[in-house]
Every structure is written in structure tokens, then in C-alpha cells.
Amino acid sequence: MPRTAHNILIYNSQHFEGIGLGQRNAADLAKAGYPVIACGVGSPTMPPSPLVRATHAQKAYEQDSYGYIEIEGFHDVRRTIARAVNSIDKLGSHFKSKDVVITHGAGSAYYTLMQHFGKLSAQSGFLTYPYYPYHRKAQRLTNSEGGIIKGTLHNDFIPTLEEMRAAIVEKPGPVILTLVYPNNPTGVALDETQAKQLAESINQVVKERYQKQQKRSDFYMVIEEVYFPIIDPETKVNSIYTYLSPEARKNCFVTVSASKGVGAANLRVGAILSKNNQVLSQVIDPIETHAMAVSPPAAYAFAAGLEEIADDLERAQKNLWDYYGVNRIQLMANGLERIRESVEPHCLENAEPVRIMPRGGMFLFADLSFLKGKQVPEALQPLLGGKTEIRTDADITNIAVAMCELGYTSVALAPAQAFGWPEGDCMVRISCVEDPRLLNIALESLQAMTNLICGKDAGIDSNTERAKQIIKEVRSERQKHIIPAQSR
Ligand SMILES: Cc1ncc(COP(=O)(O)O)c(C=O)c1O
């Protein structure tokens, strides 16, 4: 069946609440043999440390790894995680093993918490903005449709006191505030001053809410810290939790994951940490959440990985940052600069494109608004349902996919729209967790795309053959790193 823009747009928009705009098609195109470099979704490419792998393997050999286990996880694993998180985050709250519940990753930790909070009536879940798509999905699934507190691009997405006041203090009925720091999708990590400023606003609204509403059991906060180990060491950041008042901490839940810092997304392990033992014990209600008990080897491997990071946080952050950050950042900065230079004489009269370099996490939120209002190149219009003008960020990511499909280039991006960003701002999210060679050619593709859009399409030089070659090289190198099983 010939691919039409119609099926591109409809098909995509149903996937992953819009993150799949472009992305889903990228997967189809890759299957069909096109050399597509997907920079929209980022799966960590850094392998877990030898210690994590050895712990996983060793525990898998132990006989007692195969029975049912306590839902909340083994005591020693919980103790190790508590100690490691205390030390990594400098939380100053001295979590103990009883304050930790092991979960199937941070995603499941969030769902489980929301499911629990969803039992409260008149539920309102508040997210800071932009958000990771599953937060919104979890809110909907748990009937906690609430609102989004907007930060802005220029203040690193820190919601203002007024915004929080309106959302939290004035709101009748239960409220849950979700914060993701360092942030996915933007890669923003707050420095100490900013983290303090945010925590002070939270402390203030919590105080005002309790004065006004008198009820302490209906304000909860979830802080997702899955990217905490992946912070630019220069940023010297502390967890927001560190600066929270005892009152605000009381109903606060911190989540962590093996997926990012530990580099083992497939272990499917994470944890919830909280001093609110009453809620924690309700959250692990065995009838509601029996599926929470995770594989013991995976849980031990996660704990070992976290402990390793905690033992020498600076070194661990530096290693991770070198891996995920600096090299990529330089590449991304240079790459984006290159794109900017190529279009500046053509379309940037007054506008200065904003470039946000990630200080944490593995993503870059790029402002491509200089493409707004430009014509969709004629050759691509049939693939975009006859669309002639660029109006939304999804238009840009669809153009990227259409260019792959026409054999010009090789990059797929995620529209920021999938992260709650308003249509029309023309922001995209680019994952930096790829081999630099792939990132480089992806950026070259982006540049070719912007050239084409800005009318510099004469003799557009297709990079797909080179992309094919590089993808092949990277794949075969990865194969070499597979360690054969030592004994069977
Ligand atoms: C903010 C945030 N939380 C949670 C997750 C998922 O974590 P896990 O793999 O542990 O479920 C992600 C994944 O990208 C994320 O960005």
C-alpha cells in the first residue's frame, strides 16, 4: 500500500500520545531498510558496570533467587538503596530500609503511587511542565485529571510561586504535585540556587494550603529523580527534597530507577522512598499490587549499581557525563550551531533561536521556531497530506520522516508537542544517547532539512548511503561487546 500522509499522521498520532509523531513511522521505515537514526526516544546505550552485571549473574545462580519474595523487596536490598540514595542525594532525611519499596522501574513506581492516590476522591494531579508523556497518561488512567503548572523556557521551567499558589493552595480536594528533576524532556537540572528557590515556593504553598484547608492528608508530592546520577558535575545540584520543610517532606515520595544512571533499563527495577510509612505500606497492598515483587537478581544488581555510584559520586557523575554529556553536548551544540548558521541569512531577521543545553539527563530541547511559517518543500507536501506551511512542531518531525522516506536524509525527532508543549512553538526533543557518529549524521540530516525548507535545496546531497554505512559499523561494533556466557 503506498504510504500517504494521511496514514502517516493518523497512525502516528495514536501512538504514545503523540510522541510517536514521526517516531512510529521511523520504526516502520527502519524495518523497511531505510537508514533512520531515531533521535526522538532515547534508550540508554551505556552498558551497566561490570559490578552490576556480576551481581546480576551471581544472584541468578543462587538457589534462593527463585521463590516468591516479599512485595516490598528484600530487607538488605532496601537498606542498601536507602543508604545509597541518602548519600547520592544528600537528602539529609536518613531514609531507612523501611522507607523503601522496590518497584518495577520508576514508571511502575509512579503508576502505583497514582493508583493509590486515585482512590482519594475529587482527585487533582498537578504536573510541572513540560512533562514526560506517561505522567499525563497515569493521571488519566487513575482518574486524576488535574492541571499543569507552567514554567517557561527562560527560567528553566521553574514554576512561579503564583502559579503554584493558584494550582495548589486554592484547589479544594486532594492535590498531587509531580516534579521531574533533572527534567525529561528538557534536560534541565536546577543549580543550587534554583533548587532552593523552587523548594521555598513549595514550602510556602504547602504552609498556605494547610492553613487554609486544615487537612494534611490530601497533599502529596512525587519527585522523580531517575536522572539524578546523570548530572553535569559542574552543576553541583542537590535534590529538591534537601530543601523541603519537614511539613512538605511528610507527604513526599522520591522515585529512582536502574534505567538511566545504572544503565540497565531492562532490569526493570526502581524504588520509591518516603518517610510516610503509612502510605508506603498501603501502596504495597499485596492484593492490589502483587505484581510489584521484582526479580531478586535484578533488585540486587540495581542496589549494587546505586551503591557504586554513591561510593564515589563525583567519579560516577563524571563518567556518566562524559558518556552521555560532554561529548554529546559539544556535538549537539556544534551541530545546532551549524544548523543555525545555515539558515540565519535566510530566515532569521530578528529571531534568535534559543538553544538549551542539557545539564542533566540525556535530552536536548531544541527550538526550531525559525522554521515556522516557512513553506513545506513541494516534494514533501504529498507526504504531509498536502500541507503547505509549517505551523507546529509535529510538522517539523513529520518533514524529517518524510525526508527519510524520500531517501534524502536519516533523522527522526520527537515533537515537543508530545510533552505538553503548545502546538506552534516548533520545539523538538533530541535524544543525545547515541553513538557520536550517528548523532553527527543525524545533525547533518537536520541541516539538510533546514536548508531545504529555507530554500537552499539546490543539489541537496543525500547522506543516506553514508548513514547506512555508519549504522552498519556501529551495529557490528556493538556486537563485539557482547560478552559470551562463560559457563553453561
Ligand atoms: C522522568 C522519567 N521517569 C521514569 C522513566 C522510566 O523509568 P523506568 O525505566 O525505571 O520505568 C523515564 C524514562 O524515560 C523518565 O524519563
The ligand as an SDF file (V2000), in Angstrom:
LIG
                    3D

 16 16  0  0  0  0  0  0  0  0999 V2000
   11.0900   11.0840   34.0790 C   0  0  0  0  0  0  0  0  0  0  0  0
   11.0850    9.6280   33.8410 C   0  0  0  0  0  0  0  0  0  0  0  0
   10.6020    8.8020   34.7780 N   0  0  0  0  0  0  0  0  0  0  0  0
   10.6040    7.4790   34.5910 C   0  0  0  0  0  0  0  0  0  0  0  0
   11.0670    6.9000   33.4350 C   0  0  0  0  0  0  0  0  0  0  0  0
   11.0140    5.4180   33.2910 C   0  0  0  0  0  0  0  0  0  0  0  0
   11.8100    4.7890   34.2200 O   0  0  0  0  0  0  0  0  0  0  0  0
   11.8290    3.2010   34.3150 P   0  0  0  0  0  0  0  0  0  0  0  0
   12.5240    2.7090   33.0840 O   0  0  0  0  0  0  0  0  0  0  0  0
   12.5650    2.8930   35.5680 O   0  0  0  0  0  0  0  0  0  0  0  0
   10.4000    2.7470   34.3650 O   0  0  0  0  0  0  0  0  0  0  0  0
   11.5630    7.7010   32.4260 C   0  0  0  0  0  0  0  0  0  0  0  0
   12.0320    7.1210   31.1820 C   0  0  0  0  0  0  0  0  0  0  0  0
   12.4620    7.7160   30.2600 O   0  0  0  0  0  0  0  0  0  0  0  0
   11.5880    9.1050   32.6380 C   0  0  0  0  0  0  0  0  0  0  0  0
   12.0780    9.9220   31.7110 O   0  0  0  0  0  0  0  0  0  0  0  0
  1  2  1  0
  2  3  1  0
  2 15  2  0
  3  4  2  0
  4  5  1  0
  5  6  1  0
  5 12  2  0
  6  7  1  0
  7  8  1  0
  8  9  2  0
  8 10  1  0
  8 11  1  0
 12 13  1  0
 12 15  1  0
 13 14  2  0
 15 16  1  0
M  END
$$$$
